[in-house]
Structure formats: structure tokens, C-alpha cells
Amino acid sequence: MTNKDGYKSVNYNALIPVLIEALKESNRKIQALEDRLNGSGKTPVSSVQKNDFKPAGNLPGKL
């Protein structure tokens, strides 16, 4: 975002929900891998794949 004086800025408050969702997804993947290592199989391994990351589609227009 650029203000009237030409200074660039970032709306860090808009990043909080995106970062929280990224942490949740990371935790789900970690749990699936731990389950796989422990042999419990609670979490489907198919949900943890190399190229499974998908950027959030709900990013606000102005960060």
C-alpha cells in the first residue's frame, strides 16, 4: 500500500488470519507424518504430499 506521501506500508493485521491458517495446515501435515511414523494411521497419508501446498485464495487485496 502506498500512502499520500509515497511511503510504502504493509497491513500486518491482514496477514494474521492467513498465517494462522498456514500454521493449522502445517500442524495437520506434521500430525499426519507423526501418525505415519508411529503406525497409527489415524490421518490419511494421502493428505500429505510433496506439492500439497496451495496458497490461500482469500488474501486481502491490500496487504
N, C-alpha and C positions, 0 to 999 in steps of 0.2 A: 504494500500500500504506500502511496506517496502523499505526503501532506501538502498544504498550500505553499510551504517554503521549499519544497523539493526534497525533503528528507524522507528516506525510506524507513518503513517500520513494519513490524510483524505483530499480528494479533495473536499472542500466545494463548490467550483464553480459548480461541477457536481450535487450537491444537489438542487441548486436553481430552475431549471425547475420542478423537482419533487415536491418541496414544493409549488410552485406556483399552480400547478395542484391540489394538495391536498386542498389548500385554495379555489380554484374555486369550487371544488366539495362540500366542506363544505358550502360554500355560497349558492350553489344551494339547498342543503338539508335544510338549515336554511330558505331560501325563501319559499320553499315548505311547511314547517311546519308553517311559519307565515301565508301563504295564507290559509292553512287549518284552523288555529285558527280564522282568520278573515272571513272565509266562502267564499272567492272569488273563490277558486277552480281553479285558473289560472294554477297552477303547479300540474301535476298528483301526487297524494299521493303515488301511486304505486312506484314512483321513490325513495321514502324514506322508507326504510325498515331496520329492525334491523341489519341484516347481509349483508347489501348492499356494504360494503367496499371491494374493490378489489385492491390489491397492483398494482402499476404501473408496467407494463411489460417492460417498456423502461429504466430500471435502467442501468446506465453505468456499465461495468464490474469492473472498478476500482474506488472506492469512496475514 
